[in-house]
Amino acid sequence: MPDPVALDFEEIRRLLPQAHPFLMLDRVTELVPGERIAGMKNVSGNEGFFQGHFPQVAVMPAALVLEALAQAAIVLVRRTIPPVVPPPVYLFGSVHARMQRPVFPGDVLRLEVKLLKLFDDGGAAEGRASVDGKACTEAEMYFSRVDPARLRPDAR
């Protein structure tokens, strides 16, 4: 079994197609290609989404917790498959999720994803987001691999 590796923010940025303000993964603490990844998202009260979600009590949108899990899955897949140019884009095919508790500013969101299956055109993973060891979101994620050229409006 290969030794786990860690990735800093700059390495993560090179692997993900998302850019600020949609990068939801700050650090990878453990990655075993083809198997699993663990990382974290530091939830700051300065995040733009807290302005509207919700003005009375800041709560991280559950969809963004799912996005953080999906980004961890993408990093795991990108470090599992041989690199290609241009790198493919991975899109949710479907997700089955259970939200168990809210996430607030100041929380450190721990993200754990296990790769279940990988196909030529996509795959499946299961993930868990937690704060202080308490589950916030658990999800089964199914994703498709897409050629980035197909995402352009004129290519549809």
VEXDREN-2710 file (C-alpha; in Angstrom, 1 decimal):
% VEXDREN-2710
k/r/px/py/pz
1/MET/0.0/0.0/0.0
2/PRO/1.4/3.4/-0.9
3/ASP/2.3/5.9/1.8
4/PRO/-0.3/8.7/2.3
5/VAL/0.7/12.1/1.0
6/ALA/-0.3/15.6/2.0
7/LEU/-1.0/18.6/-0.3
8/ASP/-0.9/22.3/0.5
9/PHE/-3.3/24.9/-0.9
10/GLU/-1.2/25.7/-4.0
11/GLU/-1.0/22.0/-5.0
12/ILE/-4.7/21.7/-4.6
13/ARG/-5.3/24.8/-6.7
14/ARG/-3.3/23.2/-9.5
15/LEU/-5.5/20.1/-9.4
16/LEU/-9.0/21.7/-9.2
17/PRO/-10.7/23.7/-12.0
18/GLN/-12.5/25.9/-9.5
19/ALA/-11.1/29.3/-8.5
20/HIS/-11.8/31.8/-5.7
21/PRO/-14.4/32.1/-4.3
22/PHE/-15.3/28.5/-5.0
23/LEU/-12.3/26.6/-3.7
24/MET/-13.6/24.7/-0.8
25/LEU/-10.6/22.6/0.1
26/ASP/-7.7/24.3/2.0
27/ARG/-5.5/21.4/2.8
28/VAL/-5.2/17.7/2.1
29/THR/-3.8/15.9/5.2
30/GLU/-3.8/12.4/3.8
31/LEU/-4.2/11.0/0.3
32/VAL/-3.8/7.4/-0.9
33/PRO/-4.3/7.3/-4.7
34/GLY/-7.1/5.1/-5.7
35/GLU/-8.4/4.7/-2.2
36/ARG/-9.1/7.7/0.1
37/ILE/-8.4/11.4/0.9
38/ALA/-8.8/13.5/4.0
39/GLY/-8.6/17.2/4.1
40/MET/-10.0/20.3/5.6
41/LYS/-11.8/23.5/5.0
42/ASN/-11.4/26.4/7.4
43/VAL/-14.8/28.1/7.5
44/SER/-14.3/31.9/7.9
45/GLY/-16.9/34.4/8.7
46/ASN/-15.5/36.5/5.9
47/GLU/-16.8/34.1/3.2
48/GLY/-19.2/35.9/0.8
49/PHE/-22.0/33.3/1.2
50/PHE/-22.5/34.3/4.8
51/GLN/-23.9/37.7/3.8
52/GLY/-27.1/36.0/2.6
53/HIS/-27.1/32.6/4.3
54/PHE/-28.4/33.6/6.7
55/PRO/-28.2/37.3/7.8
56/GLN/-29.6/36.6/11.3
57/VAL/-27.4/33.5/11.9
58/ALA/-24.5/32.6/9.6
59/VAL/-24.8/29.0/8.4
60/MET/-22.7/27.5/5.7
61/PRO/-25.0/26.3/2.8
62/ALA/-25.2/22.5/2.8
63/ALA/-24.7/22.6/-1.0
64/LEU/-21.2/24.1/-0.3
65/VAL/-20.4/21.4/2.2
66/LEU/-21.3/18.9/-0.6
67/GLU/-19.1/20.9/-3.0
68/ALA/-16.2/20.6/-0.5
69/LEU/-16.6/16.8/-0.5
70/ALA/-16.8/16.8/-4.3
71/GLN/-13.6/18.8/-4.6
72/ALA/-11.8/16.4/-2.3
73/ALA/-13.1/13.5/-4.5
74/ILE/-11.8/15.3/-7.7
75/VAL/-8.3/15.8/-6.1
76/LEU/-8.3/12.1/-5.2
77/VAL/-9.3/11.1/-8.8
78/ARG/-6.8/13.5/-10.3
79/ARG/-4.0/12.0/-8.2
80/THR/-5.2/8.4/-9.1
81/ILE/-5.4/8.6/-12.9
82/PRO/-2.5/9.4/-15.2
83/PRO/-2.4/13.1/-16.1
84/VAL/-3.9/14.2/-19.4
85/VAL/-3.9/17.6/-21.2
86/PRO/-6.2/19.2/-21.0
87/PRO/-7.4/17.7/-17.7
88/PRO/-10.9/16.5/-17.7
89/VAL/-13.7/18.2/-15.7
90/TYR/-15.7/16.1/-13.3
91/LEU/-19.4/16.9/-12.9
92/PHE/-21.9/15.5/-10.4
93/GLY/-24.1/12.9/-12.0
94/SER/-26.1/12.3/-8.8
95/VAL/-25.7/12.6/-5.1
96/HIS/-27.5/11.1/-2.2
97/ALA/-26.7/13.1/0.9
98/ARG/-27.8/13.3/4.5
99/MET/-27.3/16.6/6.3
100/GLN/-27.0/16.1/10.0
101/ARG/-25.9/19.4/11.5
102/PRO/-25.1/23.0/10.4
103/VAL/-21.6/24.4/9.9
104/PHE/-20.8/27.8/11.3
105/PRO/-18.0/30.4/10.9
106/GLY/-14.9/29.4/12.9
107/ASP/-15.5/25.7/12.3
108/VAL/-12.9/23.5/10.8
109/LEU/-14.6/21.2/8.4
110/ARG/-12.9/17.8/8.1
111/LEU/-13.5/16.1/4.8
112/GLU/-13.1/12.4/4.2
113/VAL/-13.7/10.7/0.9
114/LYS/-13.4/7.1/-0.2
115/LEU/-13.2/6.1/-3.9
116/LEU/-15.7/3.3/-4.5
117/LYS/-15.4/2.8/-8.3
118/LEU/-13.6/4.5/-11.1
119/PHE/-14.6/4.1/-14.8
120/ASP/-13.3/5.6/-18.0
121/ASP/-16.2/8.1/-18.0
122/GLY/-16.7/8.7/-14.2
123/GLY/-16.9/7.1/-10.9
124/ALA/-18.4/6.8/-7.5
125/ALA/-17.3/7.9/-4.0
126/GLU/-18.6/8.2/-0.5
127/GLY/-17.8/11.1/1.7
128/ARG/-18.2/12.5/5.2
129/ALA/-17.8/16.0/6.5
130/SER/-17.5/16.6/10.2
131/VAL/-16.7/19.2/12.7
132/ASP/-15.0/18.2/16.0
133/GLY/-15.6/14.6/15.2
134/LYS/-19.4/15.1/14.7
135/ALA/-20.8/14.3/11.3
136/CYS/-22.3/17.3/9.4
137/THR/-22.9/15.6/6.0
138/GLU/-22.6/12.1/4.6
139/ALA/-22.9/11.6/0.9
140/GLU/-22.7/9.0/-1.9
141/MET/-21.5/10.9/-5.0
142/TYR/-21.6/9.8/-8.6
143/PHE/-19.7/11.8/-11.1
144/SER/-19.0/12.0/-14.9
145/ARG/-15.8/12.8/-16.7
146/VAL/-16.3/15.5/-19.3
147/ASP/-14.0/16.9/-21.9
148/PRO/-13.7/20.6/-21.1
149/ALA/-14.2/21.5/-24.7
150/ARG/-17.7/20.1/-24.5
151/LEU/-18.6/22.6/-21.8
152/ARG/-18.3/25.6/-24.0
153/PRO/-21.7/27.0/-25.1
154/ASP/-20.9/26.7/-28.8
155/ALA/-20.0/23.0/-28.3
156/ARG/-23.4/21.9/-27.0
END
